[in-house]
């Protein structure tokens, strides 16, 4: 993976844009966004974010979110990275995007028995 530039900064750390080389039957280059978290508290937040993405996808909520390619931890436990396809324009900049029901999202995110 080659990281190219910073595209944002969030609660857990930096968001970088990069290129990921995937070798399967053919070599493919993917444009990716990588969220980096340094330190255990930020790392835990990023791991929780990854679990939420998994729960949303498992519950069939896919509109407006991208499927993470993976969460990777540093061997020493001091850093982790969430790798996702780079989708371009953030949702905040897309006024046409409307979430169907905030109740549905709340029900999914606050299910009493999440299966992580």
Order of alpha helices (4+ residues) and beta strands (2+ residues): beta-beta-beta-alpha-beta-beta-alpha
